[in-house]
């Protein structure tokens, strides 16, 4: 139900050189009409003069206010008046203090959904007070059926199927950034940071107070928002952007105070204003959050392991700090950060050459993503995870492993972060600035070899410094922005055996985005470059990696040099299109990388040496009809070349979504990939000709307001030579009580791939042999979640995921003619009688029968079984301060059988002893 590109890359045939010129020219041409209309600077006097003040009007409870239909981006926006607090206000959810009676009442809300523009079915009112330390907002949600108000009790920051009231404040008044504070009738808090007008960061956490009450006439909420949790410049008179929203869950109604049409490609820029806040200044803003950690790690060591005894103490002390630097910037720092309450990554079997992406979950790094992000992707599919700054590089698992040097190793699972600090903020002139620096430790492993006395120490990760600098400038009230980013990685490799790592790595990027023609059209341009340095071995590993494959024997356009000590490259992305307004939307763009572009030291990148052009168009209907509430249909086309230029891929798909009036809905699509050439199919060998593949997918969901709701996602593909597969993932959520929800999500993936990569082997003459096979792979998983909330401050969360995967290989085949037009002619299948297996799981091939082995390889059949479980009890005993009790359990079982026998696999998993980690973590928030 979105208007994004869906990660799909589309088709317009333009030569790369011409496309580069268009990438620079088209956005500039598109900007010219709007740049000519650029107005004066954003000042208080201009804003007050152009916005219409709304006077409070007394109405009986439940009587609807007349809607205020928008007339476009420059339509007058509502204005609320704040009053200085006179007298005590107790945050208890009751608006009964005399101070509230002195504040103006504001209402006249506008229905955004389900019937856009119609009067809300229930009246909503709010009042705003302020003092020298905080902003107070009192809200009254009238409801003629108060007994039907949904008040689900969950832990903080959970987006539940409940009624909600929210207050969003654009205190910068840049029309791009806002701090949103939400509360539901049970008193549960959520907070979200809005940035770039339409993007959100739900991981942002603030320290604020709120209470809610339900009565016979509806429900009320009181919010106290300290100035330390928002940012604003020094001024005698303040004008802040303001949006008040209400969700009535039983009717799926969304009402907003300032009109927010669904077809608009804007959010923060459509806020109204709150005026009357005078004679306040930014606070000192010093926040300290020290923590103490105590626990134990219990496990069963391998038989005869001289290094591990089965139990380790876990202790830790650390500190997170936030210090205001003037009125606009914040210094955030962490010393010895702990991430003990973070949920484990899901299990997976990755048989591709590409690295798996896992989202960031650590609190210090997820906060402030609005400033530091520099995306290298377009759309929200697999490409959209590519970025110059991937925070999980910091504190990741060590690059080397001690098991490569001995039978037993005692080594850390993650690299210690000595400390990290970031400075971020925004100036009154529209400059956003972010600086981040982190230092990770040198990590050692203790190594022992079976049958030998003593142990050795081995450095498996060097002392490393990571840094990023980010700047962005907003123009034309946020409708235009330009920015830049620089990242660096420095590793101290002297005295280590890690010379195969880069000792230096840098990336830099510039970007520009522009909304024009009544905010309905968008142009975007991004240019990035990279430079890495290291020993010849390090740069050779980079050239030969799955991102580049410089060593391909038929890649004449690639300058493979195993003696070079540095590598440089660049990336260019551009797009232009209609992103809002009316039934039709469209966009066209390109994504290109030079062969040497390398961002993986601190970023995340999957490929280089390509040029992709794409086209996307959409038809959508946002107004409810007789059956459908809304729907949309997308067409995507794309084409890809390498930089020689050689045509690699052409493809396209049609997909769509729909929502029924019953609040059920779904979507799906069908696509075709005509893979002409695959540069990575032979993992550094010559180009492999590919045949087309048809794919389809669907999803469906039921009404989330019901005690039991369900979702279903499924996909399938069909290729040549019997290659086919499917994935199905249903999920069920049970709202057992208002404070207890249970979720279960099984998944099943089954596929047959006729040309799965196995290995590159070398015969006695030094000639390479590229081996592939037919694999039958089955993967099952079951995700279980249970959340029990005693109060908004005390909750318990259980997460468990058993996982079983198996893959069995057959019909091994050597690639003999990778460019043959007929599929069967590309391979020479190893027949029965041409090989023999030994007891160690190795297969030796002698195809000509002369008694001289052609090559030997290890049979790759596998069974992988894992269980990951977390139990977290969280008690926020005072605002910002919490006690965590954590139990984490994991177990892994592996075997080379390859058959999928679920009962046997689960039995093997149950027999594994596993590892238990028990922790208690206490932190205390100081606001100074």
N, C-alpha and C positions, 0 to 999 in steps of 0.2 A: 504494500500500500504506500509506495513511495515513488518519487519521480527521479530516482537516481539512475545511473547507468547500469546498475546491476553487475558491475565488474566486467561488462561485455565490451569487446573492442572491435570497432566497426571499420567502413570501406569507402575510401574515396581515392582514386588513383592519382597520385601526384608524386613526381620524382622527389627523392630526399632533399636535393639541393633547393628545389623550388619550395618544398614544404618548409624548410628552415626560414626562407625569406617570408613566406606567408605567416609563419609563427610569430615573426616580429611585426609584420605589417598589419595583419588583421585586427589584433587588439588595439593598436594605436589608432587605426581608422575608426574603429567602433567607439573609441573614447572621445573623438574630436567634438561631436555635437554636445556631449555633456560637459566636457571641459570648458567649452565656450560659455556654458551657463553657470559655471562655478560661482557661488555667491560669497558673501562675507563670512567672517569667522564666526564660530559658535559662541555667542555671548548670551548672558542672562537677559539683557534688555531686548535683544532680538527675539529670543524664544518666548518671553512673556507676551510680547506684542503680537505674536502670530498664533498663539494658542487660545482657545476659547475656554473661559472658566465656567464650570458647571455649578449651579447653585443647588443646595440641598432642597429637595421637595418632599414634604410629608405625604406618605401613602400608607394605606392600610396594609398590614402584613399579608403577603401572598399576592398582592396586586402587581401586575407586570408593568414595568416601565416601557415607554416607547423606545424602540430600537433606534440606534444611530448608525445608519448604513454608511460605510466608508465611501469616500469619493476619490480615493487614490492616495499615493504616498504623501502628498502635500495637504491632505485633508486636515482640518483642525482636530486636534487631539484633546481629550478631556483633561481638566486640571483639578487637582484636589488641594485643599488648604490644610496645612498642619498647624496645630496650636501648641504653644509651650505648656508643658505639664505644670499644673497648679494643684498641689496636693499629692497624696500617696496613691500609687497604682500597684496593687498586688496582683501578680501574675497567677491567677487562679481560674481563669476561663469565664469569670462573671464580669460583665461590663457595668458594675453597679457603683463604682466610685464616682464622686462628684467631678473628678477631673475629666472623665469620659463625657459627662453631660455638657461640658464646656467646649467640646470639640465638634466641628462641623460634621454633619452626616452626609456621606456620598453614596450614590447608588447608580441607577440608570445603566444596568449591565446590558450586554449584547450577547446574543446566543450564537456561538460558533458552531456547535454541533448539538443534536443531529440536524436541526432545521436552521441553517445559517440565516441570520438577519431577522428571524422572528423574535418576538418578546420572550424572555425567559419564563419558564413555568413557575419559578419561585423567585421571590425578591431577595437580593443580597445587598447588604449595607456595610460600610466600613468607616472608621475614623482614624485619624493619625495624630499622635502626640509626640513631642520630643522634649528632651532635656539636654544637659551638657554632656551626658554619657551615652545615651541610647535613643533609638527610635522605637515608638510603641505603636502597634497597629491593633485595633479592636475590630473584629468582624462579626457580623450577625447574619447567619444563613437561615432565613425564614423557610419553613417547610410545613405545608398543610397536612402532610402525612409523616409526622415526626417518628412514628413507630417503625417506619420503613428505612430510616437513615442507616446506612451501612457503616459500621464502626469496627473494623477489623484491627485486632491488636497484634502487631508484629514487632520485630526488632527494628531499630532505627534504620532509615534509608532503604527500606523495602517498598517497592512500588506495588502495593496491593490493590485488589478490587474493592476499594473503599471510597467513601466520599472524601473530598479534599478541599481545603482552602489554601491558596498560595499568595504570597507577596513577593514580587520581583522588583528589585531596586537597581536602576542604572545610575549609581551615584557618581560615576565618572561623567555622565551625560554625554557619552561618545556615541550612543545609539548602536553599539556593538557588544558591550559587556554589561552583564547584569548578575546580581546575586539573588537567587530565589530561595525563599524559605516557605516550607509547606508543613501543614499539620492536618491530621484527620480527626474525626470525632472521638477516637480513643486516645488522642494525645500523642500519637506517633509522629516523629519529626522526619522530614527529608529536606535536604538542601542540595542545590544544583548550581553550578557556575555556567553561565551562558557566555559564549564568545563568538567572534566573527558573525554576530547578528543571529545566526540560525543554528550554530553548533552548541553542544552541551557537554559538560563534564560532571556526571553524577557522583564521581568519587570525591569531589570537593566536600570538605567537612568544616563547619563553623561551630563556634560555641555560642549558643543563644538559648533563650528561654521561651517556653510556650505552654499553654494549658488550653483544654477544650472541655465544653460541657454540652450535654444534650438535655433539652427541656421540651415541654409540650408544644412550643412554638417553633422548634427547629434546633439549631445548635449555634454556639458562640465559640470564639477562639480569641485568645490574647497572645500577642507576640512582643517580646522585648528583644531588639536587635542591637547589640552594642556597636558603637562606631568602629571599634577595633576589628570587626569582622567584615567591614566594607571599606572601600577606598574612595576618598574625595579630596579635592584640592582645598587650599585655604581660601576663604572668601567670607565676607560678612553676610551676604544673602546667597542661599543655595537653591538651585533648581535641579531636582533629581528626576530621572525617568522613573515611572511607576506603572506596574501592571498588577491588577488583582484578578485572580481567576478562581472559579469554583467548579468542582466536578460533582455532579449528582449521579452516583454510580448506577442506581436502579433504572434510570432512563438514559444512561450514557450521555447526559447533557453536560456540555462545557460552556460556561458563561465567562466572559471577560469584561472588565470595566472599559478598557480601550479596545475598540473593534479590531479583530484579528482575522481577516478572511482566510479560509483554507487555501484559496488559490494564490495567496500572496507568498512570494519567496522571501519573506522578511519575518522577523520576530521582535527583537529588541528595538529596532528602529520604529516600530509601531506603538511603542509605549506612550501613555499619557505622562503627565508631570505632577509632582507634588511641590508646592511652593509654600513660603512662609517660614521656612527653617532659617533662623537667623542667629548670629553670634555664637556659633559653635566652631570648634577647631578639631582637626584630626588628633586623636589621642596618641599617647606615647607608644602604644602597641608593642608591648613586650610579653611574649608568651613562652613559658618554659614547660616542658613535658618530660621529666625524668622517669625512668622505668627501672624496675628490678625484676630479674628473671631467675627462677629456681626450678630445677626439674631433673629428670633422669632419662637416659636412653638405654633401653633393655633389648637385647638381641641374642641370638645364638651364633657364635662364631663358627667358621669352618673347622672341620676336624684337623687338629694339629696346627692351628693358627697360632704362632708365637706372639703375635702383635695385639690381638684383640681378646679381651677376657669376658665379653658378654654384657658389660654394663659400663656406662660412662655418665659422670655427673654433668649436668647442663646448668651453667650459671651465667649471669650477665648483668651488667649495668650499662645504661646508656642514657642519652639525652637528645631530645628534639627541641629546637628553639626557633622562635620567630621574633624578629626584632624590627620594628618600624624604622625606616630610614627616611626621615622627613614625613611628608604627608602622602607621598605617592608610591614609595618603594618599600619592599619588605625583604629582609635577610632571613632566609630559612636555613637552618643547619641541623645536621644529625651527627652524633658521635656514637660509633658502634651500634648502628640501628639493628633492631630485632624484628623479624617477620614471622614469629612463631604461630600467629593466629591465621596466617594466610592459607587458603585452601590449595590442595595439591593440584598440579596439572593433570588433565585426563590422560589415561594410557592410550597408546596408539602403536600401530605397526607401520613404519614408513619404509617402503621398498624403493622409493624414488631417490634421485641424487640430490634433491632439493631439501634445504633445511626446513624443519617444522617451525611454525610461528606460534607462540603462546602469548596471550595478553598479559600486560603488567598488572599485578595485584598488590604490590607493596605500597603502603600509604605515602611514604615520602616521595616516591617517584610518580605516583598517579596524580598528585596534586600539582596544578600549574601547567597541565599539558596544553592549555590554550595558547600560551606564549611560546613554548619550546617546540611545538610540532612543525615539521617541514616535510610534507608528504611527497612521495615519489610515485604515487598511484593516482589513477583516475577511476571513479566509480567506487563501489563498496564490495567488490569481489576480492579475489586473491591478490590482485595488484595493489589494492588500497592499503595493505599492511606494509608496503615498502616505504621506508622513511629514512631520513638522514640521522635520526636520533631514536634508537631503540633501547630503552632504558634497561632492558634485561641483559644487555651486554655487561652492565656494571654489577659485579657480584655474582656472575654466572659460574658454572662449574669450571674447574681448572682445565686448561687446554690439554695438558698432558695427563696421563694416567699411570700410576705406579705399577699396575698389573702388566704393563708392557715390559717391565724390567724384572719381574719376580713372580713367585707363586702367591705371595701374600702381600697385601698393602694396607696400611692405615692412612687414609687420606680424607680430606674434607669433601663434602658434597657440593659446597658453594665456596666462593672466594670471600674472604673477610673484607668488609668495607670499613676501613679505618675511620673515614668521615666523608661527609658530603655537604656542600653548601650551595645555595642558589640565591640570587638577588633577582627580584622581579617586580614589575610595577608599570604604571602608565602615567605619563605627564599630562597636565591640562591641555597641552598643545597636540595631543593625539599620538605621542610616541610610546609604544610598548617596548620594554627592554627586559631581556632575561639573560642571566649569566648563571651557569652551573658548573661546578667542579667537584670531582669525586676521586678519592685515592683508595685503591684496593691493595691488599697485602701480598707480599711474596708468600706463596704457600708451598709447604714441603710435604712429602709423603715418606713414611717409613716402609722400607722394602725388605722382605725376607724371602729366601729361596729354600724350598723343601730339600732337606738333606744337607744343608749348609748351616754352620753356626754363625751367629751374629746377625746384624741387620745394618742396612744402609739408609742414608737419607738422600732424597732426590728432590730437586726443585721442580715443581710441576706447574707453577704459575708465577710470572714475574711481578714485581712491584710495578703498578700501572697507574697513570693519571689520565682521567677522562674529563673533557671540558667541552662546553658548547656555549656560544654567544648568539643571541637572537635579538633582532630589532624589527619593528614594524611601525609604519606611519599611516594613520588614518586621514583621509582627505574627503572633502565634500560631505561632511557629517557621516562619515563611515561608509559611503557608497563606493569609495575607491580606497584601496590600500596598497602599499608597496612595502617590501620587507627583504631581509637578508638573514643568513645564518652561517655560522662557521663552527665546525667541530674539530676536535683534535684528540689523538690518543698517543701517549708516550709510554713505552715499556722499557724498563731497566733490565736489559738482557745480559749485561756483563757478568761473567762468572756462572752463567747457567748453560744448560744444553738445549736452550729453546730458541736457537738462532733461526729456526724455521718460522718464527713469528715476525710480524712487522715491528720494527722499533719505533717507527713514526707513521701516523696516518692522519690525513686531513681531508675534510670536505668543505665546500662552500656552496651557497646557493642564494639566488635572488628571485623574487617573485613579485607579481602584480596581479591584482584582481579588481574588477570594475563592474558595477551595476549601472545600467543606463536605460533610456527610453521608458520612463515611468517605472523603474525598478524591475522590469520584466525580462531584461536581457542581461546576460553575464558574460564577461570575457576573463580569461585566466591565462597567465603565462608564468612558467617556472623554468629556471635554468640552474643546473647544479654541476659542480666539477669535483674531482677527487685526485689525490696524490698520495701514494703509499711508498714507503721506503723500507729496505731491509737487506739482508744478505742475499746473494744469488739464490740460495735454497728457498728463502722466504718468498721472493718474487716469482720464482719458478713454480712454487706451490700455488700461488695466486693465479698465474697464467693457466695452470693446468686444472684449476678447480672447476666445479660444475657451473659456476657463474660465467666462465670465460671460454674454456676449452681452446686455448690458443694452439695447442699441439695437434689439432686435427690435421691429418695428412693432406686433405684436399682444400684446406682453408688458405688459399693463396693470398687473400686480402689481409690476413692476420700476420703480424710481424712477431713470430715466436722467437724469443731470445732467452735461453736459460742462464745467461751470464749477467743480465741486466739487474740493477739494484734499485730501480724505482719504476713505477707505473702510473700513468695519468690517464684520465678520461673525463667525459662530460655527459650530461643528460639534458634533454629539452622536452618540455611538455607544454601543450597549449590547447585551449578549447574556447569555443564561442557558441552561444546559443540562447534560446528562449527558455527561461527557467521558471516563469510564473505567469499567471493570467490566462484565462480562456481555456478552451478544451485542448488545444494543441501545444506541445512543447517539443523542442528539438535541440540538438547540440552536435557539433562536429569538432574533431580535434585529433591530436597525434601525440605519441609517446615514443621517444627515441633515445638510444644509448650508444655511445661509442664502445668499441671492444674493451678499452682499458678502464671503464668506469667501475670503481670498487668502493663501496660504502659500508662494508660489513664489519669493520672494526668497531664502529659505534652505531651504525645504522642497520637496516635490514633490507637486503636486496637479493633477488632470485635470478636475475638475468642481465645480460649485456649484449652488445653487438646486434641491435635490431632497430627497426623503424616500423611503427604500427600506426595506421590511420583507421579512424572509426567514425561511425555515424549512428546517432540514436534519435529516434522520434517516438512520441507518445501521444495517444489520445486518451483523455480522462474526463470523467463526469463526477463532480463533487456534490451535486444536488440530489437529494433522495428522490426516487421514483416510486412506482407501485410495488416493486419487488426489491430493488437494489438501493442500498444507502449510498454507495459510490462504487466506481470501478475504473480500471485503466488498462490500456493495452500498449505494449512496447514493441518496437522493431529495432534490432541491433544488427549492424554489419561491420566487419572488420577485415583488414588485410595486413600482412606482416612481411617484411623483407629483412635480410641482414644488410650490413653496410657495404657489401660488395658491388651492387645490390643484387641479391638473389631472392626470388620469391619463395617464401617459406610456408605461409598459411593463409587461407581464406576461410571465413566462416560467418555464421549469422544465426539468429534465433528470434522467435516471437514468444513473448511471455506477457502475462497479465495478472490482475488481481480483482477481487470483488468482495463487497461486504453486503450481507443481506439485512433487511430491516429487522430481522430477529437477532442480529448481532452475531450470527454465524458468518463464516466467510472462508476464503481460501484463494488459491492462485496456482499457477503452473506455467509451463512453457515447453517448447520443443526447439531443438537446435541441431545444426549440422556443422562439424568441423572437417574441412577438407585439408588434412595435413599433408602438404606436398613434400616438404623436407623437414627432417628433425635433426638439428645440429647436436643435440645431446643424447640422442637415442643410443649411441654406442659409447657413451661416457668418454669422449676424447678421441674416438675413432672417426672414420669418414661419415659424411652425411648419410642418413638412413631414410630411404623413401618410405613414406607412410600412406596408408589408405584412409578414406573417410570414416567418420564415426557419427552415428546418430545418437542423440541424448534427449531425455525428457525428464521432467520433474514436476512435482505437485506438492501442495501443502493445504491443510484445512484446519480450522479451529472452531470450537463451539463457544457459546456465550460464557465469558469469564465471570459473570455475576453469579452463576449457579453454584451450589455447593460442590458439584462435581463438574469439572470442565476438562476438555481434552484437546490435544493437538496431534496432527499427523504430518510427517514429512516423508517423502519418498522420491527416489530418483532411479534411473536405469539408463544403460547405454548398450549399443549394439554395434559391433565392428566386423572386421573380416576374420576368416578362418575360425569362426566359432567364438571369438572374443566377445563376451557379454557379461553383464553383471547388474546388480541392483542393490539398493540400500533402502531400508525402511526404519523409521524411528517414531513410533507413537509415544505419547506422554499423557499422563493423567494427573490432575491436581485435585486433591480432596480438601475442601475447607471443612474439617471435622468439627471445629468450634471456631468462635470468633478469634481465638488466640492460638489455634493449632491448625497447621496445614501440613499436608503430606503430599509428596510428589514422587512419581515413579516413571522412569523413562527407559524402556528397553530399546535396543537397536540391534539390527542384523545387517551385515554386509556380506554378500556372496558374489564372487566373480571368477571368471575364467579369462586369463590373459594368455594369448598364444605366443606373444613375443616379449616375455618378461626378461629383462637383463639379468645375467648371472655373473659373468666375470670376463676380464680380459686376461688371456693366458699367453705365454711365450713358449715356443717350442725350442728344440735343441739348436736350431739354426738362428734363433733370435727373432723369428717372425711372429707377429701378433696374431692371436685368434680371438675373435669376439663371439662369446658364447651366450646364447639365449635359450629359453625353454618355455614350455606351457605350464602355467601355474594355476592350481585350483586353491583359492584362498577364501576362508570364512572367518569372520570376526563378529563376536557378539559382546555386548556390554549392557550393564544395567546400572542406571544412575538412580540413587535413592536419596531423598532429602526429607527431613522432618524439622519443622520450626515450631517451638513452643515458647510463648511469650507470657511471662507472669505479669509484667508491667512494662511500660515504655522503656524503663531503665534496666530490666532484668530479662534475659532471654537465653534460650538454649538452641543450638543448631547442630544437626547431625547430617553428615554427608558420607556416602559410601558408594564405591563403584567397583564391582567385580568385572573383570575383563578377560576374555579368552580369544586368542587368535591362533589360527593354524594355516600353514601353507605347504602344499606338496607339489613338487616339480616333476615333470615328465616330458618326454619328447624333446630332449636336448638337441640343439641345432647350432651349427656354426654359420655365421654370416659370411657368405662367399661372394655375393653380388648385391651390395646394398642399394644399388640404383636400378635393379631390374624392375621392369614394369609389372611383371607377373609376380604376385606375392610369393608363390612357392619357389620361384627361381632365386629368390634372395638368400635361401638357406639350404644348408646340407644337413639333413637330419641324421643324428647318430643312431644307427640301427642296432637291434639286438645282435650280439656276437661281436660287436666292434668295441666293447668296453668290458672292464671287470672292476668290481668293488672290493676294497679291503675292509678289515674289521675296524679301522679307525674312521670310517665314514668318508673315504676318498674314492673317487672314480677315475680310472685311467682309461684314456681313449686311444685306440690303435685302429684307425679306419681302413688303412691299406693292408692290414694283416701281416706286416713284415716282422712283427715281434718287437719293433722299436716304438715305444709310446709316443703318440703325437703330443699329448698334454695330459696333465692330471689336475683335478680340481676337487674341492671339498663339496660334498652334497649339501645344498642349502635348505633342505626341508626344516621346518621349525614348528614348534608349539610355544606360545608365550601366554602365561597366565599371571594376572596381577590382581591385587586387591588394595585399594586405597580408601582409608576411612579417617574422618576427622570428627571430633565432638568438641564444640566450643561453647562454654558458658560465659556470657558477658554481662557484667553488672556495672552500669554507669552510676556509681554511688554519689557523684556530684557532676554538674555540667563539665564536660571535657575530661573527666577522670574516670578510669575504668579498671576493673579487675577481670582478668581472663583466666579461666581454668581450661586447659587444653589437653585432650588425649588424641594422639595420632597413631595410626597403625598402618603398616604396609607389609606386604609379602609378595614375593615373585617366584615363579617356578618356570623353568625352561626345559625343553627336550627337543631332540632332532627327529621326532617321529613324522610329523607333518599331517597326520590324519586328524580331522575334527571329530572328536568324540566328547561331547559336552559333559556327560556324567563322569567319564574318566578324567577329563581336564579339571573339573571342579574337585574331584577327589585328590588329585595331585596337589592342587592349590591348598586344600584343607590340611594336607600333611606337612606343608611348609611351616616352620616355626614363626616366621615373620619378625617384625621389629615393632616395639612399643615405645612411644615417647610421651612422657607425662610432664606437663609444664604448668607453672603458675606465674602469671605476669601481672604486675601492679604498676600503674602509672598515675601520676598526679599532675593536674593542670594548674599552673600558676599564671594568672593574668595580672600584669603589673602596670 
